[in-house]
Amino acid sequence: MTTMTRYLRTEQTMAFPHGRLIASREGANYVLAPDGWDHLAGPRPRHAMFVSREEAEDWCEREGWDLHLLDDVPTTS
């Protein structure tokens, strides 16, 4: 059985002009950080917007991130 990953983008800030990329998988949320995916404790950021896989890929390309990271979201099991 494959686990579906949904992607979100946070609001823009001065430090992150294109927002940050979040992945939601198996009820857990992860933010893309320089060393890979970091688990987010608590609920997802309130103003994060769901984006498609294609939009997540576009975000990665714009920010210079490896697209393979989108397939490396941790699992909770």
N, C-alpha and C positions, 0 to 999 in steps of 0.2 A: 504494500500500500504506500503510495506517495503522499508526502505531507505538503500541503499548499503553503507557500510563503506569500505574504502580502507585504507590499512596500509602501512606505509613507515618507513624506518630506516635511520637515519642520518649517516654521516661519523663518524668514530672513532675519539675520541680525548683523551687527557690524562685524563680528568675528566670522560669521558664516553667511556671506551675502546671497548664497543660493540655498540656504537652509542646510539641514543635515539629513542624511538618509537613514531611515529606520526600517528594519525588517521585523515582521510579526509572524511567528511560527509556533504552533502548538501552545498558544496562549501566552507565550513569552515574547518580550520585545527586546531588540538589540539595535544599537546605534553603530554605524560604521565609523571606526576610529583608525588612527594610523597603524595600529598593530592588529587590525582585523575587527571582528564584531565584538562589542562589549555589551554584556547584559544590562538592561535598564531595570532598576528596581522600581516597583510601583507601576502605576498606570502609564500608558503612552502619553506624551505631551498633548495637552488639551487642543491645541490648534494645528496639530499635524494633519496633513491631508493625504488621503490614499492616492497613490499614483500607480499606473500600470507598470508592468515589467519593462516595456519599451521606454517609458518615461524614466524609470530607474536606470536603465542603460544609458540614456541620454545624459542623466545627471552624472553618472560615473565618468563618461567620456569628457564632459565639460570640466569636471573636477580633477581629471587625470588618474582616476582609480581603475584598477584592473577589473574588467567585466566578470571575470571568473569569481570574484568575491560574492556576486549575487547568488551563486550556486553553493557557497560555503557557509551559509547561515547555520549556526549550531542547532542541534535538536535537543529536546529536553529528556528524551528517553535514552 
